[in-house]
Amino acid sequence: MNTVCGGLTPIAMAVGGILAEFIAIKYIVLTCFVLSGMTIIPLGFVKKFKHFINYNPDFQTLEDII
């Protein structure tokens, strides 16, 4: 995952720089925040994802979350 993020960082910086030439940075940050929220909030309603996040290795096995 680190390789993917590291490889995409220069591309994201270039795209962000180009967008910043035409759009105010506060709107770019706001748009990214809203898109992140729209991606993450629905995961809170997925039952399997909740079990994954609340995994406790002291009381559960990996089979419980798979």
MMTF fields as JSON, N, C-alpha, C and O atoms, coordinates in Angstrom:
{
  "mmtfVersion": "1.0.0",
  "mmtfProducer": "UNKNOWN",
  "numBonds": 263,
  "numAtoms": 264,
  "numGroups": 66,
  "numChains": 1,
  "numModels": 1,
  "chainsPerModel": [1],
  "groupsPerChain": [66],
  "chainIdList": ["A"],
  "bondAtomList": [4, 2, 8, 6, 12, 10, 16, 14, 20, 18, 24, 22, 28, 26, 32, 30, 36, 34, 40, 38, 44, 42, 48, 46, 52, 50, 56, 54, 60, 58, 64, 62, 68, 66, 72, 70, 76, 74, 80, 78, 84, 82, 88, 86, 92, 90, 96, 94, 100, 98, 104, 102, 108, 106, 112, 110, 116, 114, 120, 118, 124, 122, 128, 126, 132, 130, 136, 134, 140, 138, 144, 142, 148, 146, 152, 150, 156, 154, 160, 158, 164, 162, 168, 166, 172, 170, 176, 174, 180, 178, 184, 182, 188, 186, 192, 190, 196, 194, 200, 198, 204, 202, 208, 206, 212, 210, 216, 214, 220, 218, 224, 222, 228, 226, 232, 230, 236, 234, 240, 238, 244, 242, 248, 246, 252, 250, 256, 254, 260, 258],
  "bondOrderList": [1, 1, 1, 1, 1, 1, 1, 1, 1, 1, 1, 1, 1, 1, 1, 1, 1, 1, 1, 1, 1, 1, 1, 1, 1, 1, 1, 1, 1, 1, 1, 1, 1, 1, 1, 1, 1, 1, 1, 1, 1, 1, 1, 1, 1, 1, 1, 1, 1, 1, 1, 1, 1, 1, 1, 1, 1, 1, 1, 1, 1, 1, 1, 1, 1],
  "groupList": [{"groupName": "MET", "atomNameList": ["N", "CA", "C", "O"], "elementList": ["N", "C", "C", "O"], "formalChargeList": [0, 0, 0, 0], "bondAtomList": [1, 0, 2, 1, 3, 2], "bondOrderList": [1, 1, 2], "singleLetterCode": "M", "chemCompType": "L-PEPTIDE LINKING"}, {"groupName": "ASN", "atomNameList": ["N", "CA", "C", "O"], "elementList": ["N", "C", "C", "O"], "formalChargeList": [0, 0, 0, 0], "bondAtomList": [1, 0, 2, 1, 3, 2], "bondOrderList": [1, 1, 2], "singleLetterCode": "N", "chemCompType": "L-PEPTIDE LINKING"}, {"groupName": "THR", "atomNameList": ["N", "CA", "C", "O"], "elementList": ["N", "C", "C", "O"], "formalChargeList": [0, 0, 0, 0], "bondAtomList": [1, 0, 2, 1, 3, 2], "bondOrderList": [1, 1, 2], "singleLetterCode": "T", "chemCompType": "L-PEPTIDE LINKING"}, {"groupName": "VAL", "atomNameList": ["N", "CA", "C", "O"], "elementList": ["N", "C", "C", "O"], "formalChargeList": [0, 0, 0, 0], "bondAtomList": [1, 0, 2, 1, 3, 2], "bondOrderList": [1, 1, 2], "singleLetterCode": "V", "chemCompType": "L-PEPTIDE LINKING"}, {"groupName": "CYS", "atomNameList": ["N", "CA", "C", "O"], "elementList": ["N", "C", "C", "O"], "formalChargeList": [0, 0, 0, 0], "bondAtomList": [1, 0, 2, 1, 3, 2], "bondOrderList": [1, 1, 2], "singleLetterCode": "C", "chemCompType": "L-PEPTIDE LINKING"}, {"groupName": "GLY", "atomNameList": ["N", "CA", "C", "O"], "elementList": ["N", "C", "C", "O"], "formalChargeList": [0, 0, 0, 0], "bondAtomList": [1, 0, 2, 1, 3, 2], "bondOrderList": [1, 1, 2], "singleLetterCode": "G", "chemCompType": "PEPTIDE LINKING"}, {"groupName": "LEU", "atomNameList": ["N", "CA", "C", "O"], "elementList": ["N", "C", "C", "O"], "formalChargeList": [0, 0, 0, 0], "bondAtomList": [1, 0, 2, 1, 3, 2], "bondOrderList": [1, 1, 2], "singleLetterCode": "L", "chemCompType": "L-PEPTIDE LINKING"}, {"groupName": "PRO", "atomNameList": ["N", "CA", "C", "O"], "elementList": ["N", "C", "C", "O"], "formalChargeList": [0, 0, 0, 0], "bondAtomList": [1, 0, 2, 1, 3, 2], "bondOrderList": [1, 1, 2], "singleLetterCode": "P", "chemCompType": "L-PEPTIDE LINKING"}, {"groupName": "ILE", "atomNameList": ["N", "CA", "C", "O"], "elementList": ["N", "C", "C", "O"], "formalChargeList": [0, 0, 0, 0], "bondAtomList": [1, 0, 2, 1, 3, 2], "bondOrderList": [1, 1, 2], "singleLetterCode": "I", "chemCompType": "L-PEPTIDE LINKING"}, {"groupName": "ALA", "atomNameList": ["N", "CA", "C", "O"], "elementList": ["N", "C", "C", "O"], "formalChargeList": [0, 0, 0, 0], "bondAtomList": [1, 0, 2, 1, 3, 2], "bondOrderList": [1, 1, 2], "singleLetterCode": "A", "chemCompType": "L-PEPTIDE LINKING"}, {"groupName": "GLU", "atomNameList": ["N", "CA", "C", "O"], "elementList": ["N", "C", "C", "O"], "formalChargeList": [0, 0, 0, 0], "bondAtomList": [1, 0, 2, 1, 3, 2], "bondOrderList": [1, 1, 2], "singleLetterCode": "E", "chemCompType": "L-PEPTIDE LINKING"}, {"groupName": "PHE", "atomNameList": ["N", "CA", "C", "O"], "elementList": ["N", "C", "C", "O"], "formalChargeList": [0, 0, 0, 0], "bondAtomList": [1, 0, 2, 1, 3, 2], "bondOrderList": [1, 1, 2], "singleLetterCode": "F", "chemCompType": "L-PEPTIDE LINKING"}, {"groupName": "LYS", "atomNameList": ["N", "CA", "C", "O"], "elementList": ["N", "C", "C", "O"], "formalChargeList": [0, 0, 0, 0], "bondAtomList": [1, 0, 2, 1, 3, 2], "bondOrderList": [1, 1, 2], "singleLetterCode": "K", "chemCompType": "L-PEPTIDE LINKING"}, {"groupName": "TYR", "atomNameList": ["N", "CA", "C", "O"], "elementList": ["N", "C", "C", "O"], "formalChargeList": [0, 0, 0, 0], "bondAtomList": [1, 0, 2, 1, 3, 2], "bondOrderList": [1, 1, 2], "singleLetterCode": "Y", "chemCompType": "L-PEPTIDE LINKING"}, {"groupName": "SER", "atomNameList": ["N", "CA", "C", "O"], "elementList": ["N", "C", "C", "O"], "formalChargeList": [0, 0, 0, 0], "bondAtomList": [1, 0, 2, 1, 3, 2], "bondOrderList": [1, 1, 2], "singleLetterCode": "S", "chemCompType": "L-PEPTIDE LINKING"}, {"groupName": "HIS", "atomNameList": ["N", "CA", "C", "O"], "elementList": ["N", "C", "C", "O"], "formalChargeList": [0, 0, 0, 0], "bondAtomList": [1, 0, 2, 1, 3, 2], "bondOrderList": [1, 1, 2], "singleLetterCode": "H", "chemCompType": "L-PEPTIDE LINKING"}, {"groupName": "ASP", "atomNameList": ["N", "CA", "C", "O"], "elementList": ["N", "C", "C", "O"], "formalChargeList": [0, 0, 0, 0], "bondAtomList": [1, 0, 2, 1, 3, 2], "bondOrderList": [1, 1, 2], "singleLetterCode": "D", "chemCompType": "L-PEPTIDE LINKING"}, {"groupName": "GLN", "atomNameList": ["N", "CA", "C", "O"], "elementList": ["N", "C", "C", "O"], "formalChargeList": [0, 0, 0, 0], "bondAtomList": [1, 0, 2, 1, 3, 2], "bondOrderList": [1, 1, 2], "singleLetterCode": "Q", "chemCompType": "L-PEPTIDE LINKING"}],
  "groupTypeList": [0, 1, 2, 3, 4, 5, 5, 6, 2, 7, 8, 9, 0, 9, 3, 5, 5, 8, 6, 9, 10, 11, 8, 9, 8, 12, 13, 8, 3, 6, 2, 4, 11, 3, 6, 14, 5, 0, 2, 8, 8, 7, 6, 5, 11, 3, 12, 12, 11, 12, 15, 11, 8, 1, 13, 1, 7, 16, 11, 17, 2, 6, 10, 16, 8, 8],
  "groupIdList": [1, 2, 3, 4, 5, 6, 7, 8, 9, 10, 11, 12, 13, 14, 15, 16, 17, 18, 19, 20, 21, 22, 23, 24, 25, 26, 27, 28, 29, 30, 31, 32, 33, 34, 35, 36, 37, 38, 39, 40, 41, 42, 43, 44, 45, 46, 47, 48, 49, 50, 51, 52, 53, 54, 55, 56, 57, 58, 59, 60, 61, 62, 63, 64, 65, 66],
  "secStructList": [7, 2, 2, 2, 2, 2, 2, 2, 2, 2, 2, 2, 2, 2, 2, 2, 2, 2, 2, 2, 2, 2, 1, 7, 2, 2, 2, 2, 2, 2, 2, 2, 2, 2, 2, 2, 2, 2, 2, 2, 4, 4, 4, 4, 4, 7, 2, 2, 2, 2, 2, 2, 2, 6, 7, 7, 6, 6, 6, 7, 7, 4, 4, 4, 6, 7],
  "xCoordList": [0.825, 0.0, 0.87, 0.539, 1.977, 2.869, 3.439, 3.616, 3.724, 4.254, 3.233, 3.578, 1.979, 0.921, 0.77, 0.711, 0.708, 0.557, 1.762, 1.617, 2.941, 4.152, 4.224, 4.721, 3.733, 3.739, 2.701, 2.909, 1.588, 0.525, 0.743, 0.117, 1.614, 1.829, 2.293, 1.724, 3.3, 3.705, 2.591, 2.458, 1.803, 0.696, -0.33, -0.819, -0.653, -1.616, -1.1, -1.868, 0.193, 0.76, 0.695, 0.42, 0.943, 0.872, -0.558, -0.8, -1.499, -2.912, -3.365, -4.056, -2.974, -3.333, -2.754, -3.415, -1.512, -0.895, -1.61, -1.812, -1.993, -2.719, -4.085, -4.49, -4.792, -6.099, -5.981, -6.843, -4.901, -4.717, -4.483, -4.686, -4.061, -3.896, -5.24, -5.324, -6.276, -7.578, -8.657, -9.618, -8.497, -9.516, -8.852, -7.711, -9.555, -9.018, -8.771, -9.568, -7.67, -7.263, -8.299, -8.488, -8.976, -9.969, -11.096, -11.651, -11.442, -12.486, -11.98, -12.739, -10.715, -10.123, -10.1, -10.454, -9.683, -9.636, -11.042, -11.254, -11.99, -13.384, -13.922, -14.578, -13.648, -14.112, -13.491, -14.19, -12.2, -11.542, -12.125, -12.305, -12.418, -13.012, -14.384, -14.695, -15.2, -16.54, -16.456, -17.192, -15.578, -15.419, -14.933, -15.378, -14.02, -13.55, -14.689, -14.837, -15.484, -16.629, -17.641, -18.192, -17.886, -18.841, -18.328, -19.119, -17.031, -16.444, -16.432, -16.718, -16.109, -15.898, -17.188, -17.366, -18.081, -19.304, -20.157, -20.632, -20.371, -21.173, -20.564, -21.288, -19.246, -18.62, -19.084, -19.079, -19.48, -19.966, -21.271, -21.644, -21.96, -23.232, -23.112, -24.108, -21.903, -21.675, -21.312, -20.314, -22.128, -21.976, -20.616, -19.983, -20.163, -18.881, -17.724, -16.752, -17.822, -16.77, -16.72, -15.636, -17.876, -17.915, -17.244, -16.491, -17.522, -16.886, -15.373, -14.619, -14.931, -13.5, -12.845, -11.781, -13.473, -12.915, -12.904, -11.967, -13.937, -14.05, -13.39, -13.652, -12.541, -11.872, -11.015, -10.203, -11.209, -10.44, -9.755, -10.419, -8.443, -7.751, -7.78, -7.539, -8.069, -8.141, -9.382, -9.364, -10.45, -11.707, -12.188, -13.107, -11.583, -12.058, -10.922, -9.743, -11.308, -10.337, -10.531, -11.515, -9.593, -9.718, -10.922, -11.463, -11.341, -12.514, -13.785, -14.74, -13.801, -14.979, -15.182, -16.31, -14.112, -14.268, -14.173, -14.36, -13.89, -13.776, -15.089, -15.176],
  "yCoordList": [-1.189, 0.0, 1.253, 2.254, 1.184, 2.334, 2.652, 3.819, 1.615, 1.824, 2.532, 3.436, 2.114, 2.737, 4.205, 5.075, 4.478, 5.869, 6.71, 7.853, 6.146, 6.87, 7.147, 8.195, 6.215, 6.407, 7.406, 8.092, 7.493, 8.417, 9.837, 10.776, 10.002, 11.312, 12.362, 13.453, 12.077, 13.11, 13.472, 14.631, 12.488, 12.763, 13.663, 14.622, 13.347, 14.163, 15.582, 16.542, 15.713, 17.05, 17.853, 19.052, 17.206, 17.904, 18.333, 19.463, 17.425, 17.758, 18.878, 19.807, 18.783, 19.823, 21.177, 22.202, 21.189, 22.444, 23.069, 24.282, 22.218, 22.726, 23.271, 24.343, 22.534, 23.006, 24.309, 25.181, 24.435, 25.625, 26.881, 27.996, 26.702, 27.863, 28.475, 29.667, 27.661, 28.12, 28.219, 28.975, 27.454, 27.4, 27.753, 27.363, 28.481, 28.837, 27.567, 26.63, 27.553, 26.359, 25.949, 24.757, 26.918, 26.56, 25.721, 24.861, 25.959, 25.163, 23.76, 22.792, 23.663, 22.349, 21.504, 20.325, 22.106, 21.382, 20.988, 19.865, 21.876, 21.575, 20.422, 19.52, 20.449, 19.382, 18.044, 17.031, 18.019, 16.782, 16.273, 15.069, 17.195, 16.814, 16.18, 15.155, 16.784, 16.262, 14.89, 13.974, 14.744, 13.457, 12.369, 11.224, 12.728, 11.767, 11.351, 10.171, 12.311, 12.004, 11.121, 10.2, 11.407, 10.595, 9.166, 8.248, 8.981, 7.654, 6.906, 5.709, 7.588, 6.928, 6.733, 5.68, 7.7, 7.616, 6.39, 5.723, 6.066, 4.864, 3.568, 2.608, 3.534, 2.329, 2.07, 0.926, 3.116, 2.95, 2.174, 1.702, 2.038, 1.328, -0.098, -0.818, -0.506, -1.859, -2.75, -2.513, -3.777, -4.61, -5.324, -5.384, -5.861, -6.56, -5.605, -5.99, -4.385, -3.411, -3.059, -2.898, -2.94, -2.676, -3.799, -3.548, -5.042, -6.182, -6.14, -6.468, -5.743, -5.648, -4.576, -4.808, -3.411, -2.313, -2.653, -2.287, -3.351, -3.683, -5.001, -5.535, -5.54, -6.821, -6.749, -5.838, -7.72, -7.822, -9.186, -10.203, -9.224, -10.512, -11.32, -12.527, -10.678, -11.421, -12.299, -13.337, -11.9, -12.632, -13.236, -14.054, -12.847, -13.296, -13.945, -13.761, -14.701, -15.251, -14.56, -13.848, -14.772, -14.133, -14.659, -13.96, -15.871, -16.428, -15.64, -15.649, -14.965, -14.186, -12.969, -12.503, -12.453, -11.246, -11.522, -10.613, -12.745, -13.068, -13.517, -13.827],
  "zCoordList": [0.0, 0.0, 0.0, -0.636, 0.716, 0.781, -0.598, -0.946, -1.379, -2.721, -3.606, -4.368, -3.499, -4.3, -3.914, -4.783, -2.623, -2.166, -2.556, -2.99, -2.4, -2.767, -4.255, -4.67, -5.065, -6.507, -6.981, -7.982, -6.271, -6.669, -6.145, -6.636, -5.163, -4.562, -5.58, -5.611, -6.412, -7.382, -8.369, -8.762, -8.763, -9.678, -8.997, -9.595, -7.746, -6.997, -6.79, -6.856, -6.54, -6.359, -7.654, -7.629, -8.768, -10.059, -10.366, -10.79, -10.149, -10.399, -9.458, -9.876, -8.201, -7.236, -7.606, -7.44, -8.111, -8.533, -9.71, -9.762, -10.661, -11.831, -11.417, -11.867, -10.56, -10.095, -9.306, -9.405, -8.517, -7.68, -8.521, -8.042, -9.763, -10.644, -11.032, -11.326, -11.031, -11.527, -10.447, -10.592, -9.364, -8.314, -6.981, -6.733, -6.137, -4.817, -3.998, -4.032, -3.272, -2.532, -1.498, -1.257, -0.88, 0.133, -0.467, 0.216, -1.736, -2.382, -2.741, -2.705, -3.08, -3.371, -2.105, -2.133, -0.994, 0.282, 0.709, 1.168, 0.569, 0.928, 0.085, 0.608, -1.209, -2.093, -1.703, -1.673, -1.405, -0.979, 0.343, 0.525, 1.261, 2.54, 2.335, 2.942, 1.484, 1.217, 0.537, 0.904, -0.434, -1.115, -0.157, -0.237, 0.748, 1.744, 2.663, 2.983, 3.084, 3.943, 3.253, 3.856, 1.968, 1.216, 1.011, 0.793, 1.079, 0.933, 2.262, 2.296, 3.347, 4.633, 5.427, 6.04, 5.435, 6.245, 5.909, 6.828, 4.63, 4.34, 4.884, 5.148, 5.052, 5.611, 7.046, 7.502, 7.751, 9.114, 9.198, 10.272, 8.089, 8.078, 7.541, 7.466, 7.17, 6.67, 7.857, 8.537, 8.1, 9.287, 9.319, 10.372, 8.189, 8.154, 8.447, 9.097, 7.98, 8.244, 9.728, 10.289, 10.363, 11.806, 12.585, 13.526, 12.188, 12.864, 12.666, 13.582, 11.487, 11.205, 12.074, 12.648, 12.173, 12.967, 14.456, 15.167, 14.934, 16.352, 16.72, 17.797, 15.85, 16.1, 17.362, 17.527, 18.244, 19.48, 19.493, 19.691, 19.286, 19.196, 20.489, 20.462, 21.621, 22.881, 22.956, 23.617, 22.292, 22.393, 21.08, 21.081, 19.962, 18.657, 17.866, 18.169, 16.857, 15.919, 14.581, 14.376, 13.674, 12.355, 11.585, 10.728, 11.878, 11.192, 11.53, 10.755, 12.672, 13.056, 12.16, 12.002, 11.575, 10.766, 9.278, 8.469, 8.908, 7.474, 6.909, 5.721]
}
